[in-house]
Amino acid sequence: MTGLRRHRARRLTARLAVGALTIGLAAPLSAQETREEEIARLQAEKAAHLHKPEPTRAERITRRILGPPGPVYAWAGTIYSGGRIAVGAGADLPAGDTARFNARAGISLRDYRLLEAGFRFPDPVRDRVTLTTYVRRIDAPRVRFFEPGGDLQDARDTRFEFTPTTLGLAGDVHLTRDLTAGVAVERLDANVRWLNPSDQLVQLASGDDTVYGVLRASLRADTRDAPGYSTRGGLYRVEWSTFGDRAAGGPASFRRTELEAVQLIPIARAHWIIALRGLMTTTDTDEGETIPFFMLPSLGGGSTLRGYHSWRFRDRHRVLLSGEYRWTAGQLV
């Protein structure tokens, strides 16, 4: 009798253990199903209230000033280093089946002027090759000149007028999504007039006009998320250029090689950005040839060396290493 009782007790204990185990396993599964149902319900409620994003007040004001997207547009930027910010307008129109015609004009705070026009012919089949023709004229009436090794006082009354006109044909071959090889042929009329210190706006001293035949070849890898102000990615490029003086004897012919590397490191979802940049330019001439001062590589200004005037340093070669910390205060457009 005692053995029978023990057997029944063991069977009851086993049944209780199995029941407890079943309840323990069922509880998490039930809780999981409850969480999934709650998530599905919240997603359905959110989907029912979705709507198209509305522009902020600042965005509406900016778009009202710049105008809606279309063939005619407004733009702001830089015409020539030292001219400060420039504004203008342009037109982007279709030309034929696939080509585009683009023209723009602008003026800066220092009365620097720009006229530019050209055609763009994309590859209609694979979109791998792009041909561009362009003509560009810049009028920079008062460009500051610094004597090599001099200080700021040397440039107080030493200025020149620079009005280059460029006619060119360029081609880009998109080897991959981020890698592009380019070549360009240009005619550059570089017109320079020294300004008389006693009456800079009217009287002109001796001048120098040089006409160049330019050949450029480049290779660039660009992984940035935007061609202008970017938050991530990098730009790595190398460019070889030859400038052939078309005057008799060609005394001002030279060659130039330029390397540039830019790397953007986003931090905290790109609210903070570390921007690293390296730039090196070298020039070379044959014996008896010289490089005009206005064609020498330079440092100074917002695009290269902040804290110094544009064109502050000119020489045959230049090297720039810079690091920036950028903080995104808010998105305007």
Secondary structure by P-SEA (a helix, b strand, c coil): caaaaaaaaaaaaaaaaaaaaaaaaaaaaaaaaaaaaaaaaaaaaaaaacccccccaaaaaaaaaacccccccccccccccccccccbbbbbbbccccbbbbbbcccccccbbbbbbbbbbcccccccbbbbbbbbbbbbcbbbbbcccccccccccbbbbbbbbbbbbbbbbccccccccbbbbbbbbbbbbbbcccccccccccbbbbbbbbbbbbbbbbccccccccccccccbbbbbbbbcccccccccbbbbbbbbbbbbbcccccbbbbbbbbbbbbbbcccccccccccccccccccccccccccccccbbbbbbbbbbbbccccc
